[in-house]
Amino acid sequence: MIFNFRIVSDEVENFKREIQIDATATFLDLKKAICTSVGYDATQMSSFFLCDRNWEKEKEITFEDMGVDDDRDVYLMDDSVLADFIEDEGQKLLYVFDYLTERMFFIEMTSLVTGRNLKDPFCSLSLGTPPPETVDLEEFDAKIEAKHAAAAASSDLDEDFYGSDSYNDDEFDSQGFDEMTFED
């Protein structure tokens, strides 16, 4: 069986890749195919996240076990076969390729072809230039601050909505609080 994955980015318009890969391949094979298609270093830390229909992360499949001591199962890319995790067309995944800034690709399994196999994965569609693999952190922070400033400037909710940020003791009505009882 062959899986066809569509890959897009929220950073770059008109960027799209489609990867065809055998269902018996591992997530590491998929990572390498993605990295080859966009020119990224396949040895860098990254993770896939299986997502629900609303892109909410459900299960992580990581490049390397980071030794985080929690109750979650650890799935490694080189041990995890695609067909063991992906069953249906429309399955959504995130591929986080830059942990510091949480930059990622959005991936959807768009179709599957039964009765056929592929020896090696390949990129069947390559449109646009991918986002850079890494970004300058100062530049990234400046962009985030600019977005927050723009959002604040365009917001209809301002001081008139929330009130003054100064506290006036006379405005606080404590009547009734003295009579209230609280349970522990």
C-alpha positions as CSV (number, residue, x, y, z in Angstrom):
1,M,0.0,0.0,0.0
2,I,1.2,3.5,-0.8
3,F,0.5,6.6,1.2
4,N,0.3,10.0,-0.4
5,F,1.1,12.9,1.9
6,R,0.4,16.6,1.2
7,I,2.7,19.0,3.0
8,V,2.1,22.8,3.5
9,S,3.5,25.6,5.7
10,D,1.7,28.5,7.4
11,E,4.9,30.6,6.9
12,V,5.1,30.5,3.1
13,E,2.3,30.9,0.6
14,N,2.3,28.7,-2.5
15,F,4.5,26.1,-0.8
16,K,3.4,22.5,-1.3
17,R,5.1,19.1,-1.4
18,E,3.6,15.7,-1.9
19,I,5.4,12.7,-0.8
20,Q,4.6,9.1,-1.9
21,I,5.8,6.5,0.5
22,D,5.2,2.8,1.2
23,A,2.9,2.1,4.2
24,T,5.5,-0.2,5.6
25,A,8.1,2.6,5.8
26,T,9.0,4.2,9.1
27,F,8.4,7.8,10.2
28,L,12.2,8.2,9.9
29,D,11.9,7.3,6.2
30,L,9.1,10.0,5.9
31,K,11.3,12.5,7.7
32,K,14.2,11.9,5.3
33,A,11.9,12.2,2.3
34,I,10.5,15.5,3.6
35,C,14.0,16.9,4.4
36,T,15.3,15.9,1.0
37,S,12.4,17.6,-0.7
38,V,13.0,20.9,1.1
39,G,16.7,20.8,1.5
40,Y,16.8,20.4,5.3
41,D,19.3,18.6,7.5
42,A,17.7,15.2,8.3
43,T,19.9,14.7,11.4
44,Q,18.3,17.6,13.4
45,M,15.9,17.0,16.2
46,S,12.3,16.9,15.1
47,S,8.9,15.2,15.9
48,F,5.8,14.1,14.2
49,F,2.5,14.6,16.0
50,L,-0.6,12.6,15.0
51,C,-3.5,15.1,15.2
52,D,-7.2,15.0,15.4
53,R,-9.4,16.7,12.7
54,N,-8.8,20.1,14.3
55,W,-5.0,19.8,14.3
56,E,-4.8,19.2,18.1
57,K,-1.8,17.1,19.0
58,E,-2.6,13.6,20.2
59,K,0.5,11.4,19.9
60,E,4.2,12.2,19.4
61,I,6.7,10.3,17.3
62,T,10.1,11.7,17.9
63,F,13.5,11.4,16.3
64,E,15.3,10.6,19.6
65,D,14.2,9.7,23.1
66,M,14.9,12.8,25.2
67,G,14.4,10.9,28.5
68,V,11.5,13.0,29.7
69,D,10.1,11.2,32.7
70,D,6.4,11.2,32.3
71,D,3.6,8.8,31.8
72,R,3.4,9.1,28.0
73,D,4.6,6.4,25.7
74,V,7.7,7.2,23.7
75,Y,7.5,6.4,20.0
76,L,10.7,6.7,18.0
77,M,10.7,7.4,14.3
78,D,13.0,4.6,13.3
79,D,10.9,2.0,15.2
80,S,7.4,3.3,14.1
81,V,5.9,2.0,10.9
82,L,3.5,4.4,9.2
83,A,0.8,1.8,8.7
84,D,0.7,1.2,12.5
85,F,-0.3,4.8,13.1
86,I,-2.1,6.0,10.0
87,E,-5.2,4.2,8.9
88,D,-7.4,6.6,7.0
89,E,-7.3,9.2,4.3
90,G,-7.5,12.6,5.9
91,Q,-5.2,11.7,8.8
92,K,-3.5,15.0,9.9
93,L,0.1,15.2,11.2
94,L,2.4,18.0,12.3
95,Y,6.1,17.8,11.5
96,V,7.9,20.1,14.0
97,F,11.3,20.8,12.4
98,D,12.4,23.7,14.6
99,Y,11.8,23.1,18.4
100,L,13.0,26.5,19.5
101,T,10.4,28.5,17.6
102,E,7.8,25.7,17.2
103,R,7.9,25.9,13.4
104,M,6.3,23.1,11.6
105,F,4.8,21.6,8.4
106,F,1.1,20.6,8.2
107,I,0.7,17.2,6.7
108,E,-2.3,15.3,5.5
109,M,-2.6,11.8,4.2
110,T,-4.6,12.6,1.1
111,S,-4.9,9.2,-0.5
112,L,-3.7,5.6,-0.3
113,V,-3.2,3.2,-3.2
114,T,-3.8,-0.5,-2.3
115,G,-2.2,-3.4,-4.1
116,R,1.0,-1.5,-4.9
117,N,4.3,-1.0,-3.1
118,L,7.2,1.5,-3.3
119,K,10.8,0.6,-2.7
120,D,11.8,4.2,-1.9
121,P,9.8,7.3,-1.1
122,F,9.7,10.2,-3.5
123,C,8.5,13.7,-3.9
124,S,5.8,13.7,-6.6
125,L,4.9,17.4,-6.4
126,S,7.2,20.3,-5.5
127,L,5.8,23.8,-5.6
128,G,7.3,27.0,-4.1
129,T,10.2,27.7,-1.8
130,P,10.1,26.1,1.6
131,P,10.6,28.3,4.7
132,P,14.2,28.5,6.0
133,E,15.1,25.6,8.2
134,T,16.2,27.9,11.0
135,V,15.5,31.5,11.8
136,D,17.5,34.1,13.7
137,L,15.9,34.2,17.2
138,E,16.1,38.0,17.5
139,E,14.4,38.4,14.2
140,F,11.8,35.9,15.1
141,D,11.1,37.7,18.5
142,A,10.8,41.0,16.7
143,K,8.2,39.5,14.3
144,I,6.2,38.1,17.2
145,E,6.3,41.5,19.0
146,A,5.3,43.3,15.9
147,K,2.3,41.0,15.4
148,H,1.3,41.5,19.1
149,A,1.6,45.3,18.7
150,A,-0.5,45.2,15.5
151,A,-3.1,43.1,17.2
152,A,-3.2,45.4,20.2
153,A,-3.5,48.5,18.0
154,S,-6.3,47.1,16.0
155,S,-8.2,45.7,18.9
156,D,-11.6,47.1,19.7
157,L,-11.1,46.2,23.3
158,D,-9.2,48.9,25.1
159,E,-9.0,50.7,28.4
160,D,-12.6,51.9,28.0
161,F,-13.7,48.2,27.9
162,Y,-11.6,46.9,30.7
163,G,-11.5,50.1,32.8
164,S,-8.6,51.8,34.3
165,D,-5.6,49.9,35.4
166,S,-5.4,51.9,38.6
167,Y,-6.9,50.4,41.8
168,N,-9.2,52.7,43.8
169,D,-9.9,51.3,47.3
170,D,-13.1,53.3,47.5
171,E,-14.6,51.5,44.5
172,F,-14.3,48.1,46.1
173,D,-17.6,47.1,47.7
174,S,-16.7,44.8,50.5
175,Q,-20.2,44.7,51.9
176,G,-21.4,41.2,52.0
177,F,-18.0,39.7,52.1
178,D,-17.9,39.9,55.9
179,E,-21.0,37.8,56.1
180,M,-19.8,35.1,53.7
181,T,-18.4,31.9,55.0
182,F,-16.0,29.8,53.0
183,E,-15.5,26.0,53.3
184,D,-12.0,24.5,53.3
